[in-house]
Amino acid sequence: MMILHGRRMSLVWFFVFMLLLFPTWTAAGEEGDIVINSVGMEFVYIEPGTFMMGSPEDERFRSESEVLHQRTIEEAFYMQTTPVTIGQWHAVMGRRWFLGRRGDSDTPVTRVSWHEAIGFINQLNKRGDGTYRLPTEAEWEYAARAGTTTPYPWGDEIDCSRAMYANNRMRVDDCVSYVRSIGLVPNEPAPVKTYPPNPWGLYDMHGNVWEWTADCFRAYTEPEDRERFECTRRVRRGGSWFGHGYQARSANRAYAHPAAKFRTTGFRVVKEAH
């Protein structure tokens, strides 16, 4: 009996050790499950599904590239609940990579090129607590819509209490007064989670900072080329504090050179579910 008890205790300690060694290990996820990695980055489980990507022809401010079409997300994934923050960037990359730029730890990191976002992800993958990547453009819109079909997940119109946009005193200042009324300052993004999340628990998908995606910009009618690494136009999504509210629509598309660094642009990360 003592030998059997000892074996059981050994198994218990083995599993305790494994949980300490791999704190982000989880069983097959379910909708809404939250995972937090060793850097403190929070991810929510997104189930696969089919949705209508793009916008209807009568949606205000739509562009011709937003062709409405059906898309299927075939595999589940974990989407980071916020853009990558300055604190998370420092934890993974160290301060020497940041060229002296400062900010609160919960502020979205900006002025990072697409290539630098990939560099961050490469370093994150070396930690051994999961496989990370940028979201595809389809995954980004699927997560932003969160099961909705309206221009924004809350409805047809945007206002200053819903998202960070038009916080630019020199150009688009519609929300500057509101931003000041909640204790924030003009001409910069808000700390993450300042505004309400979408129905799937994702913050700042609309406004605050543009977000790089994995994809090259192309017409939806063109075939995808997943092996294509080099292109001169990488997709950005979500709008930012700098611009108009309509740029934060779920279907809105933008792009930039992958080497470009803007004070309006950051990124968020996907963690593979399998």
VEXMAR-302321 format. One record per residue (C-alpha): residue in three letters; y, z, x. Coordinates in steps of 0.25 Angstrom, whole numbers, plus 5000, padded with zeros to 4 digits. Layout:
residues N
ALAYZX/...
//
This chain:
residues 274
MET500050005000/MET500950035011/ILE500749895018/LEU501049825004/HIS502349905002/GLY502749875016/ARG502549725014/ARG503349735001/MET504449805008/SER504449695019/LEU504549585009/VAL505749665002/TRP506449675016/PHE506149525019/PHE506849485006/VAL508049575009/PHE508149515023/MET508149375017/LEU509249405007/LEU510049465018/LEU509849345027/PHE510049235016/PRO511049305006/THR511349174999/TRP509949134995/THR509749124981/ALA508649074971/ALA508848944963/GLY510248964957/GLU510748964943/GLU512048914937/GLY513149014941/ASP512349084952/ILE513249124963/VAL512949124978/ILE513749184989/ASN513449145003/SER513649215017/VAL515149175018/GLY515449225004/MET515549084997/GLU515149084983/PHE514348974976/VAL513948954962/TYR512648884957/ILE512948744951/GLU511748694943/PRO511448544943/GLY511948454931/THR512548334926/PHE514048314923/MET515148204921/MET515848184934/GLY517248124933/SER518248124922/PRO518348044908/GLU519347934908/ASP520348014899/GLU520448134909/ARG521848154913/PHE522148124928/ARG520748074931/SER520647964942/GLU519747844941/SER518747904951/GLU518348004941/VAL517347914934/LEU516647994924/HIS515147994927/GLN513848084925/ARG513448164938/THR512248244940/ILE512148364950/GLU510748364953/GLU510648494961/ALA511148634959/PHE512148684970/TYR513048804973/MET514548774972/GLN515548864980/THR516348944969/THR517648924977/PRO518248834988/VAL517848875002/THR518848985005/ILE519649015018/GLY518749135020/GLN517449065019/TRP517948955028/HIS518249055039/ALA516949125037/VAL516148995039/MET517048915049/GLY517849025056/ARG519349035057/ARG519448935069/TRP519148815059/PHE520348855050/LEU521448815060/GLY522248945057/ARG522448915042/ARG522449045034/GLY522249095020/ASP521549195011/SER520049195012/ASP519949154998/THR520849034998/PRO520148904998/VAL520048845012/THR520848715013/ARG521248615024/VAL519848585026/SER519348445028/TRP518048395021/HIS517448395035/GLU517848535038/ALA517248575024/ILE515948515029/GLY516048595042/PHE516248725034/ILE514948685026/ASN514148655039/GLN514548795044/LEU514148855031/ASN512848795031/LYS512548855045/ARG512548995039/GLY511148965032/ASP511449025019/GLY511448885011/THR511748745012/TYR513148705009/ARG513948575006/LEU515148514999/PRO514948484984/THR514848344980/GLU515948284972/ALA514948284960/GLU514548434962/TRP516048474963/GLU516448414950/TYR515148464943/ALA515448604948/ALA516948594944/ARG516648544930/ALA515648654928/GLY515048584916/THR516448544910/THR516948404907/THR518448434906/PRO519448404917/TYR519348544922/PRO518248644919/TRP519148724909/GLY519648604901/ASP520648484902/GLU521848544908/ILE522148634920/ASP523148744921/CYS523648834933/SER522748954929/ARG521448864930/ALA521548814944/MET522448814957/TYR523248684956/ALA524748634957/ASN525048754966/ASN525948664975/ARG527448694974/MET527848564981/ARG527048464972/VAL526248514960/ASP526748654956/ASP526248674942/CYS525448794945/VAL526348864956/SER526948964946/TYR525549004941/VAL524949014955/ARG526149114958/SER525849194946/ILE524449224950/GLY524849264964/LEU524549144972/VAL525549054980/PRO525848904979/ASN525448794988/GLU524048844991/PRO522648864985/ALA522248994977/PRO521149084982/VAL519849044977/LYS519449094963/THR520849114959/TYR520649024947/PRO519449034937/PRO518148964940/ASN517548854932/PRO516348874923/TRP515348874935/GLY516048974943/LEU516848884952/TYR518248914957/ASP519348824961/MET518548694958/HIS519948654951/GLY521148664960/ASN521448754972/VAL520848664983/TRP520248524983/GLU518848534987/TRP518048434996/THR516748384991/ALA515548314999/ASP515848174993/CYS516548054998/PHE517548004987/ARG516947884980/ALA516947824966/TYR515947884957/THR515347744955/GLU515047734970/PRO513647784975/GLU513647914982/ASP513347924997/ARG512848065000/GLU512548025015/ARG514047975017/PHE514748075025/GLU515948005030/CYS517047955020/THR518547965020/ARG518648025006/ARG518048155002/VAL518148204988/ARG518948324985/ARG518948394971/GLY519648494963/GLY521148484965/SER521948594972/TRP523148684972/PHE524048574977/GLY523848474966/HIS523848444951/GLY522948504941/TYR522248374937/GLN521748364951/ALA520848484948/ARG520048414937/SER518548414939/ALA518448264940/ASN519648244950/ARG519348184963/ALA520048174976/TYR519648144990/ALA520248165004/HIS519848125019/PRO518748215023/ALA519548255035/ALA520748295027/LYS521248435026/PHE522148475014/ARG522748615010/THR522248574996/THR520748555000/GLY519548645002/PHE518048634998/ARG516948714992/VAL515548714996/VAL514148694989/LYS512948774992/GLU511648704990/ALA510748764979/HIS509448724985/
//
